[in-house]
C-alpha cells in the first residue's frame, strides 16, 4: 500500500495543535526557534521534554531560554505520563515534531518500543497515519542509526536532519537556527513570511 504524502496528510488540518517533543540530542536552539515561529503564527503547541532533553536544553539555551520555551507551550506533558492525551490515537493533532531527536529515540520509534510518552505518542502518529517529523542531530552515523532511520521512514515518519543552509549567508547561529525552523514550519503546511529564498544565480 502506498504511503500518503506529507502534503496530502496536511490538508484540511486547520488549526489543530502541534505536538513538539525535545529529546537529549544537541540542538535545543532549533526547538526554541521553532516554537517561537509557531506561536507567532497563532499555532497551538503542546510540549513533551525528556529528562535528558531538559538537561541539554538548560545547558545550550540557558535557563532563560528553556523557561521561555516552556511558557510558550499551551500544555506541557511529563515524559513519564503514559496516560496523557498524546498517548491515545483518538487525540487530534496537525503534526508531531521531535526536535532534536536522539538516536535512542529513533531506535525506540523504529522498533515500536514505547519507554516514555514521546515514544508512545510517535507510535500513535504512525499507526494513525499522521505526520511525524523526526529531526536527528548526530554525526557520524553508524549502520544501526541508518537502519533505524530507514525503518522509521518506511513506517511513515519523515526524517528531517538538522542541517543548516549557507547559501543565504547567515550572519550568526541565531539566523541559521531561525532559517531552519522556518523551513520546517513551512514543511508542515504553514506559511512563514520573511524567509530568504533561493532565486538562482544570475
C-alpha positions in Angstrom: 0.0 0.0 0.0 1.4 3.4 -1.0 2.1 5.8 1.8 0.2 9.1 1.8 2.4 12.1 1.1 3.1 14.7 3.8 1.3 17.4 1.8 -1.8 15.2 1.5 -1.8 14.4 5.2 -1.6 18.2 6.0 -4.8 19.0 4.0 -7.8 20.3 6.0 -5.9 20.2 9.3 -6.9 23.7 10.1 -5.6 24.9 13.5 -5.2 21.5 15.2 -2.4 21.6 17.7 1.1 20.6 17.0 2.9 18.2 19.4 6.5 19.2 19.9 9.0 16.9 21.6 12.5 17.6 22.7 15.0 14.8 23.5 18.6 14.8 24.6 20.5 15.4 21.4 22.3 18.7 20.8 20.2 21.3 19.0 17.9 22.9 21.6 18.1 26.2 19.8 16.1 24.7 16.9 13.3 23.8 19.3 13.3 27.3 20.7 13.2 29.0 17.3 10.5 26.6 16.0 8.1 27.2 18.9 8.6 31.0 18.6 7.7 30.8 14.9 4.7 28.6 15.5 3.4 30.8 18.3 3.8 33.9 16.1 1.7 32.2 13.5 -1.1 31.6 16.1 -0.4 27.9 16.2 -1.2 26.0 19.4 1.8 23.9 20.6 1.8 21.1 23.1 5.2 20.1 24.5 7.0 17.0 25.9 10.6 17.3 27.1 12.5 14.2 28.0 14.6 14.2 31.2 17.8 14.4 29.2 16.3 16.9 26.8 15.7 19.2 29.7 19.3 18.8 30.9 20.7 19.6 27.5 18.4 22.5 26.9 19.3 24.2 30.1 23.0 24.0 29.0 22.5 25.1 25.4 19.9 27.7 25.6 20.4 28.5 29.3 17.7 28.7 31.9 16.1 31.8 30.5 15.7 30.2 27.1 14.3 26.9 28.5 11.8 28.8 30.6 10.7 30.9 27.6 10.2 27.7 25.7 8.0 26.2 28.4 6.0 29.4 28.7 5.1 29.4 25.0 3.7 25.9 25.2 -0.1 25.6 25.6 0.3 22.4 27.5 3.4 20.6 28.9 3.2 16.9 29.5 5.5 14.8 31.7 7.5 12.4 29.6 6.6 9.7 32.2 2.8 10.2 31.9 1.6 7.5 29.6 -2.0 8.4 30.4 -1.7 11.9 28.8 -3.6 12.8 25.7 -0.8 12.2 23.2 -0.7 8.5 24.3 -4.0 7.9 22.6 -4.7 7.7 18.9 -8.1 9.4 19.5 -6.4 12.8 20.1 -6.4 15.2 17.2 -3.1 16.8 16.0 -1.8 18.6 13.0 1.7 17.0 13.3 4.3 15.8 15.8 7.9 17.1 15.5 10.7 15.6 17.6 13.4 18.2 17.5 16.1 17.3 18.2 15.7 13.6 18.0 18.3 11.3 19.7 19.4 8.1 18.1 17.9 6.3 21.1 14.5 7.9 20.5 14.9 7.0 16.8 15.6 3.4 17.7 12.6 3.2 20.1 10.2 4.6 17.4 11.7 2.4 14.6 11.1 -0.7 16.7 7.8 0.3 18.4 9.3 0.3 21.9 7.4 2.8 24.0 9.5 3.7 27.0 8.1 7.1 27.6 5.3 9.5 26.3 7.4 10.7 23.4 7.9 7.2 22.1 4.2 6.3 22.7 2.9 9.5 21.0 5.2 8.8 18.0 3.8 5.3 17.8 0.3 6.7 17.8 1.1 9.1 15.0 2.5 6.3 12.9 -0.5 3.9 13.5 -3.0 6.7 12.8 -1.1 7.8 9.7 -0.5 11.3 11.0 2.6 13.5 10.1 5.6 12.6 12.3 8.7 14.6 11.7 12.0 13.4 13.2 14.9 15.8 13.4 18.1 13.8 14.1 21.2 15.6 15.2 24.1 13.1 15.2 27.4 12.6 13.4 28.9 10.4 12.2 26.1 7.9 11.6 26.7 4.2 12.0 24.9 1.3 10.3 22.4 1.0 13.2 21.5 4.7 13.0 20.9 4.4 9.3 18.9 1.2 9.5 16.7 2.7 12.2 16.1 5.9 10.2 15.1 3.7 7.2 12.7 1.7 9.4 11.1 4.8 10.8 10.7 6.3 7.3 9.2 3.1 5.9 6.7 3.2 8.8 5.6 6.6 7.8 7.9 9.1 9.5 9.8 11.9 7.8 13.5 12.1 8.5 14.3 15.9 8.5 18.0 16.2 9.6 19.1 19.3 11.4 21.3 20.6 8.5 21.6 24.4 8.3 21.8 26.2 5.0 24.5 28.7 4.0 23.5 29.9 0.5 21.7 32.9 2.0 24.9 33.8 4.0 23.7 33.7 7.6 25.5 36.1 9.9 25.3 34.0 13.1 24.0 30.9 14.7 20.7 32.6 15.6 20.0 33.3 11.9 20.9 29.7 10.9 18.6 28.2 13.5 15.7 30.6 12.6 16.0 29.8 8.9 16.0 26.0 9.6 13.0 26.3 11.9 11.1 28.5 9.4 11.7 25.9 6.6 10.5 23.2 8.9 7.3 25.1 9.8 6.6 25.5 6.1 7.2 21.8 5.5 4.2 21.0 7.8 2.0 23.3 5.8 2.3 26.7 7.5 3.2 30.0 5.7 6.2 31.8 7.2 7.0 35.3 5.9 10.4 36.7 5.6 12.3 33.5 4.7 15.2 34.2 2.4 14.6 32.1 -0.7 16.9 30.8 -3.5 16.2 32.7 -6.7 19.0 31.2 -8.8 22.3 32.5 -10.0 22.5 35.4 -12.4 
